[in-house]
Amino acid sequence: MRTRLITAYAALTMSILALGCSSGPSAETPAAAPPDATTAPTAVADLSPTEGNTVRGTVTFTQEAGSVRIVAELAGLTPGDHGFNILETGDCSTPGTASAGGHLNPAGAPHGAPDAQARHVGDLGNVTADASGNARYDRMDPQLSLEGVNSLVGRTVVVHAGADDLTSQPAGNAGKRAACGVIALMGGTG
């Protein structure tokens, strides 16, 4: 008796699966919904302190309508402004993160403010830490992308010990790198 029930259940399940796997949409089958913000490509960098520093945090990059939204939550900073940049390579392994290279700059532009007409793609300006050493940054950037020549994926994001003056060449005179993290595509190998 038990064997017959299992056989009948298996046959019923196979029939339902066969009906659900038809080769095209039917009048009863709605079209797939368009992607929404919850499915937008997203990359993340978890920042770790460089030697002698305590800065930690997370930076999230989300592709939105021709721009990338950058959201950073940082802690362990000294109060005030700190340079914030995307660098050329995805390597934070050497002391001071020299292995990360310079600012991401595929067009060979001068260093500048994040809203300047001409700037490094990696110039994000400053994050401002409060009296407790915490900082939040939330900005849309039309020069960034999660694909192509300006892709952030596989590169690094750093926070500096000092403020970026947004004009000094080649990199804003922001001092040593206090934290570094590699940018990785969420749900992928980026």
C-alpha positions in Angstrom: 0.0 0.0 0.0 2.8 2.4 1.0 4.6 1.7 -2.3 1.5 2.5 -4.3 1.1 5.8 -2.5 4.7 6.8 -3.1 4.4 5.8 -6.8 1.1 7.8 -7.2 2.7 10.8 -5.5 5.8 10.7 -7.7 3.6 10.4 -10.9 1.5 13.4 -9.8 4.6 15.5 -9.0 6.1 14.6 -12.4 2.9 15.7 -14.2 2.8 19.0 -12.4 6.5 19.6 -13.2 5.9 18.8 -16.9 3.0 21.3 -17.1 5.1 24.0 -15.4 8.0 23.6 -17.9 6.1 24.4 -21.1 8.1 26.0 -23.9 6.6 29.5 -23.9 4.4 31.9 -22.0 0.7 31.3 -22.0 -2.1 33.8 -21.6 -2.1 32.8 -17.9 1.7 33.3 -17.5 2.6 36.9 -16.6 5.8 38.4 -18.0 8.8 38.7 -15.7 8.9 41.8 -13.6 11.5 44.4 -14.6 14.5 44.6 -12.3 14.1 47.0 -9.4 16.5 48.6 -7.0 16.8 45.5 -4.9 18.4 43.7 -7.9 20.8 46.6 -8.9 24.4 45.5 -9.3 26.2 46.1 -5.9 29.8 45.9 -4.8 31.2 46.2 -1.3 34.5 46.9 0.4 35.2 46.1 4.0 37.8 48.5 5.2 40.5 47.4 7.7 43.0 49.6 9.4 46.5 50.0 8.2 49.3 49.6 10.7 48.9 52.0 13.7 45.4 52.9 12.9 41.9 51.9 14.1 39.7 52.9 11.2 37.2 50.3 10.1 34.0 50.3 8.0 32.0 49.3 5.1 31.6 51.0 1.7 28.8 49.9 -0.6 28.6 50.8 -4.3 25.3 50.4 -6.1 24.7 51.0 -9.8 21.7 53.3 -10.2 20.5 55.1 -13.4 23.8 55.9 -15.0 25.6 56.6 -11.7 26.9 54.8 -8.7 25.6 55.5 -5.2 28.4 55.3 -2.6 27.5 54.7 1.0 30.2 54.5 3.6 29.8 53.8 7.3 33.2 54.4 9.1 34.5 54.3 12.7 37.8 54.8 14.5 38.7 58.1 12.7 40.0 61.3 14.4 37.4 64.0 14.3 37.4 66.1 11.1 37.9 65.5 7.4 39.6 62.5 5.8 40.5 62.0 2.2 38.4 59.2 0.5 39.6 57.6 -2.7 39.4 54.7 -5.0 42.8 53.3 -6.1 44.0 51.4 -9.1 44.5 47.9 -7.9 42.8 45.5 -5.5 45.7 44.9 -3.1 46.0 46.2 0.5 48.7 43.8 1.4 51.8 46.0 1.9 52.4 48.4 4.8 50.8 51.7 4.0 49.0 50.0 1.1 51.5 51.1 -1.5 50.4 47.9 -3.4 47.0 49.6 -4.1 48.6 52.1 -6.5 47.5 55.6 -7.1 44.1 57.1 -7.6 41.9 55.5 -10.3 42.5 57.8 -13.2 42.0 56.1 -16.6 41.6 59.5 -18.4 44.8 61.0 -17.0 42.9 63.9 -15.5 44.2 66.2 -12.7 43.3 65.5 -9.1 40.2 67.4 -8.0 37.0 67.6 -6.0 34.3 64.9 -6.6 32.1 67.4 -8.4 34.9 68.9 -10.5 34.5 68.7 -14.3 38.1 67.3 -14.5 39.2 64.9 -11.8 40.5 61.4 -11.2 37.6 58.9 -11.4 38.8 57.8 -7.9 38.5 61.2 -6.3 35.7 61.0 -3.8 36.6 64.0 -1.7 36.4 63.8 2.1 34.5 62.0 4.8 33.8 64.0 7.9 34.1 62.2 11.2 32.2 63.5 14.3 33.6 63.9 17.8 33.2 60.1 18.3 35.2 59.3 15.2 32.3 58.0 13.1 31.6 59.2 9.6 28.8 58.5 7.0 29.2 59.3 3.3 26.3 59.0 0.8 26.7 60.4 -2.7 25.8 59.6 -6.3 28.7 59.7 -8.7 28.1 59.7 -12.5 31.8 59.0 -13.3 31.8 55.7 -11.6 30.6 52.3 -12.8 30.6 48.7 -11.8 31.7 47.7 -15.3 33.9 49.0 -18.1 37.0 51.1 -18.0 35.8 53.0 -14.9 34.7 49.9 -13.1 35.4 49.9 -9.4 35.2 46.1 -9.0 38.6 44.6 -8.0 40.0 47.9 -7.0 40.6 49.4 -3.5 38.9 52.2 -1.5 41.0 54.0 1.1 40.5 56.6 3.9 43.4 58.9 4.6 44.6 60.1 8.0 44.1 63.8 6.9 41.9 66.0 4.8 42.1 66.0 1.0 42.7 69.6 -0.1 41.0 68.7 -3.4 43.6 70.7 -5.4 47.2 69.5 -4.7 48.7 67.3 -7.4 48.9 64.5 -7.8 46.7 63.3 -4.9 45.4 66.0 -2.6 48.0 65.9 0.2 45.7 63.9 2.5 48.5 62.1 4.3 48.9 58.4 5.0 46.3 55.8 4.3 44.5 54.9 7.5 42.2 52.1 6.1 41.9 50.0 3.0 39.5 47.5 1.5 39.1 45.7 -1.8 35.9 46.3 -3.7 34.1 43.0 -4.6 30.9 42.5 -6.6 28.2 41.0 -4.3 27.1 37.6 -5.4 30.0 37.3 -7.9 33.7 37.0 -8.1 34.3 40.6 -9.3 
